[in-house]
Amino acid sequence: MIVLDRVSKRYRSHGSGHSKLVLDELSAVFEPGKTVGILGRRGAGKSTLIRLIAGSVPPDSGRVLRQGRVSFLVGTAGPFVSTMTGRENVWFTARIYGADAREVIRFVEAHSGIGTDFDKPFSAYTGDKRSRLLFTTAYALPFDIYLADESVIGGPPGFRDWCERLVDARRREATLVFTTKRPRMLRRFADTGAILSDARLTTYESVRDTILAFKADDFAADDEPPIEFDEEDEDDELPVPLP
């Protein structure tokens, strides 16, 4: 569970003496086992909010309460060190978060698709292979709460399909909170939604209500396709991530 209790955050610009209120007394409860998508246009403060939830940014006032093991931001380098190999980074990250490093390495090696690059320095990876390693490692770790800023999945097309199913497997047993400016991301992954606008957070019971409110206020990205609310097909079975 995540509880935001009257959380505020303000940033001051260097030299001008001016400041901007990014988050204004936000209060919300994100229930365990739910996937929450937070919609907001560019510059709305989504990255600040998700980093505040992660604990990497402190609030100016209010409290953030977290129950359970919280991930680093999915798809980011997190604790990775550029001079270490992929294998060394996965081992190091697993040990930091109290997971069985051997099991995490086996899972990442089997499903990331990076082959012999696993034993090369992380700094030598191509963008696609970095994404493969980062997303697989994040979802291989047994967090209670997964956090993502804009990117819930990543990598080349074939891997993205697999990564979607991996996210679905995690959603069945953990909380996922992500931010995005694209309503279709909520349609695909979220159970409930919220809109961050003008430093305030409005929560909604359904994804449909969230998307309709977002589009009605003209917050949505220009390249969004029409949203349809038909039932989706069941995903194929996927090797179960580590317990």
N, C-alpha and C positions, 0 to 999 in steps of 0.2 A: 504494500500500500504506500501511496505517496500523498502527503497532505501539504498543501500550500496555505499558510495562515497569515493573511494580510502582508504579503511579500511585496516589497518595493525596491526598485533599483534605479539609480540616476547616474548618468555619466557626464562628467565635466569636460569641455573642450579645452585643449591646451592653449594658454595664452589669452583667450578671449574673455574668460571669466563667466561664460555662459554654460548652462547645463541643460541636459535633455532628460526628461522623465521617461524611462523605457518601460518600467513595470510599476503600476500604481495600485498598491494594496490588493494584489491578486489572492483570492481564496478559492480553493478547489480541492476535491478529494478524488484521486484516481484509484479505483478499487483493484484489489489483487486479481490476477487472472484475466484482466481486460486489456485490450489494445486501444489506446487513445491516440487519435491523430489530431494535431494542433495546426490549424490552418492560419496563415498570415501572409500578407504581401511582403515584398522585399523591403527590408528595413524596419519591419514591425517589432523586432526584438525577439524573434524566435530562437536564435542562437544563444542569446543571453539567457532566455528562460530555460532552455534544455541544459545549459551548462550550470545554471543555478540549481536545477533539480539534481544534476550529477554531483554537485558539491564542489566543483572547480571554480565557481564564482560565488562570492558571499553576497547575501542581500544587504541592503542598507538598513532595512527594518523588516520585521516579521520573521517567520520561521518556516523552514522546510523540514518536514518529518518523513523519514524513510524507514520502512520495515522490510528487511531482507537484503540480500547481496545485490549491489547496484553495479552495472557494467560501466566500463569506459564507453565513450561514444562509438557506436558500431560504425565500422568502415574507416575510422581514423587510426592513426598509428599508435595512439594510446601510449603504453610503456615501451614500444618498440625502439630499439637502438639501431641506427643506420649502419654501423660498422659490424654488427653481429649478423650471423647467418639467419635465415628464416627459421631453421630448426632451433637455434639458440634463443631467438626471440620468443618462439612459442613456449619453449621450456621455461624461460624466465617469466613470461606473463602468467603461465599456469601456476607457477610457484607463488607469485605475488598474490593471486586470488585463491590460493588454497586448494587448487584442483590437482588431480593425479596427472602429473606432467607426461608420463609415458602414455596414458590413455588419450590425452589431448593431442599429443604428437601423432599417435596412430591415426586418429580421426582426421586431422588436418592433412597428413600425408596421403591418406586414402581418397579424400574428397576434394581437395583444393585444386588438383590438376596442375601443379607447378613443376612436377617431375624433379629432375636433378637440381633445379634452381633452389630447392629447399635448403641445400647446403652451400649456397652462395650468399655473399653479403646482401643485406636488405637494400642497400643503396644501389645495387646493380640491377634491381628488378625493373621490368617494364611496368607501365601503368596498369595493364591488365593483370599481370601476375601479382602486383601489390594488392589490387582489389581482391583477387582470389584468396590470397593469404589472410588479409585483414578481416574480411567478412567471415571466412570459414573459422578462423580462430575465435572471433567474438562469439559466434553462435555455438561453437564447440564447448565453451565454458559454461558451467551450470549456474548462471545468474538467476535471481528471482525477478529482477527488473532489468530490462534491456532498454537503452536509450539511444535514439538516433536523431541526427540533425540533417534533414532533407533526404539522406540516402539510407533507406532500409535495406536495399539490395544493391549489388554492384558487380562489375566484371563484364566480360564479353557476353553476347546473347545466350549461348548455350549454358554458360555458368549461371547467368541470371535466372533462367528457368529453374535450375536446380536450387539456387539460393532462395527463390520464392517458396519452394516447398520446405526448405529448411526453416525459414521464418514461420511458416504455418505449423511446423512441428513444435517449435518453441512457444508459439502463441497458445498452444493447448495446455501448457504447464507453467507459464510465467506471464508477467506483465510486460507489455511493450508500450513505450511512450515515444512518439516521434513527431517532429515538426516538418511542415512542407508548405509550399505555396501552390501545390497542385492537388485539386480535389480528387482526381482519379486515384491518388495514392490512398486516400481514406476509403474510397470505394473498394479498393482491392484488399486492404489490410485491417482497417479499423473496426472496432465494435461500437465505439462512441467517439464523439468529436468535440472540438472546442475551436473558437476563433479568437486570435490575439489581434487587437486593433486599438489604436489610440491608447496604448499602455494598459488596456483592460482585457481581461480574459472572460469570455462567455462560453459556458459549457452547454452541451445539448445531449439529450437522451439517445438520439439516433444519428447515424451517419447521414441519412437523408436530410434531416432537418439542418444539420451543420452545413452541408453542401448548398442547399437551397438558400440559406441565410447568407452564406459567403457570396454566392452569385448574385443574389438580390441587391447586395450592397456594393456590387461591382468591384469586389476584391480579387476575383479570380484572374489567373494568368490568361493572356489573350489566346494562347495556343491550346486551350483545353477543348477536347471534343465534347459533344453532348453527353450528359450523364444519363445512363439507363439503370433502372433499378430492378432488373430481372434477376432471377436466381442464377448463381454461378455453378458450374460443374464441380464435382468433388476433385481434389487434387490427387495425383497418383501417390502411391506409397513411397516413402523415402527412408533410407537408413536412419534409425532413431539417433538423435544427438546424445551426447554423454549425459548420464543422470547426474 
